């Protein structure tokens, strides 16, 4: 079975809609999309804009056009309301091209993202895939392996697109999974990413660094071997 794609939706919410959105996401939307074929659905909070991050694991982009998925939207009238309450939404689909655990062990079968904290680095570069992979293993993995609280270190690339929404995010992304927000702070999490992406050999552009914490999560236990 192939590793799932990472599907991310980032946005700000109209201020008086935040509570209603989070209740709906947990009670209705996340269970609906998992029932429709998503492998997981998680909501994260960011201290800076965009404040809402929804991160999903999906088997393929064909799912977004499936009757099960589109039908779940049609059967939930709150979806149309929620879309109008999103500000500056970005939609991205990432292929997981590399991953190691906190000790540097290669993860052939990539586990679901369980950690309460996630640091994100997104960037563009003229470097080819082999050069990005080499940089990832030397600068990202090298600076995170053995750091207390690191659960997994992942390299993602946008190779496919959502059939309806074009991405405006950078092509490449690094996701570092942490066991807690405290561990992220103690591990100088965003600083490690900022230092690594400043490598002149990478010639990175359109750089974005964030740290988010999970508020809710649902995943298919039968699809992940842990």
Secondary structure as the mmCIF struct_conf table of DSSP 4:
data_model
#
loop_
_struct_conf.conf_type_id
_struct_conf.id
_struct_conf.beg_label_comp_id
_struct_conf.beg_label_asym_id
_struct_conf.beg_label_seq_id
_struct_conf.end_label_comp_id
_struct_conf.end_label_asym_id
_struct_conf.end_label_seq_id
HELX_LH_PP_P HELX_LH_PP_P1 UNK A 2 UNK A 4
STRN STRN1 UNK A 5 UNK A 13
HELX_RH_3T_P HELX_RH_3T_P1 UNK A 15 UNK A 17
HELX_RH_AL_P HELX_RH_AL_P1 UNK A 18 UNK A 24
HELX_RH_PI_P HELX_RH_PI_P1 UNK A 25 UNK A 29
HELX_RH_AL_P HELX_RH_AL_P2 UNK A 30 UNK A 35
TURN_TY1_P TURN_TY1_P1 UNK A 36 UNK A 37
BEND BEND1 UNK A 39 UNK A 39
STRN STRN2 UNK A 40 UNK A 46
BEND BEND2 UNK A 47 UNK A 50
STRN STRN3 UNK A 52 UNK A 58
BEND BEND3 UNK A 59 UNK A 59
HELX_RH_3T_P HELX_RH_3T_P2 UNK A 61 UNK A 65
BEND BEND4 UNK A 66 UNK A 66
HELX_RH_AL_P HELX_RH_AL_P3 UNK A 67 UNK A 74
TURN_TY1_P TURN_TY1_P2 UNK A 75 UNK A 75
TURN_TY1_P TURN_TY1_P3 UNK A 77 UNK A 77
HELX_RH_AL_P HELX_RH_AL_P4 UNK A 78 UNK A 84
TURN_TY1_P TURN_TY1_P4 UNK A 85 UNK A 85
STRN STRN4 UNK A 86 UNK A 101
TURN_TY1_P TURN_TY1_P5 UNK A 102 UNK A 103
STRN STRN5 UNK A 106 UNK A 106
BEND BEND5 UNK A 108 UNK A 109
HELX_LH_PP_P HELX_LH_PP_P2 UNK A 110 UNK A 112
BEND BEND6 UNK A 116 UNK A 116
STRN STRN6 UNK A 117 UNK A 125
BEND BEND7 UNK A 126 UNK A 127
HELX_RH_AL_P HELX_RH_AL_P5 UNK A 129 UNK A 135
HELX_RH_PI_P HELX_RH_PI_P2 UNK A 136 UNK A 141
HELX_RH_AL_P HELX_RH_AL_P6 UNK A 142 UNK A 144
TURN_TY1_P TURN_TY1_P6 UNK A 145 UNK A 146
TURN_TY1_P TURN_TY1_P7 UNK A 148 UNK A 149
STRN STRN7 UNK A 150 UNK A 157
BEND BEND8 UNK A 160 UNK A 160
BEND BEND9 UNK A 163 UNK A 164
BEND BEND10 UNK A 169 UNK A 169
BEND BEND11 UNK A 171 UNK A 171
STRN STRN8 UNK A 172 UNK A 178
BEND BEND12 UNK A 179 UNK A 179
HELX_RH_AL_P HELX_RH_AL_P7 UNK A 181 UNK A 186
TURN_TY1_P TURN_TY1_P8 UNK A 187 UNK A 188
HELX_RH_AL_P HELX_RH_AL_P8 UNK A 189 UNK A 197
TURN_TY1_P TURN_TY1_P9 UNK A 198 UNK A 198
TURN_TY1_P TURN_TY1_P10 UNK A 200 UNK A 202
STRN STRN9 UNK A 204 UNK A 219
HELX_RH_3T_P HELX_RH_3T_P3 UNK A 221 UNK A 223
BEND BEND13 UNK A 224 UNK A 224
#
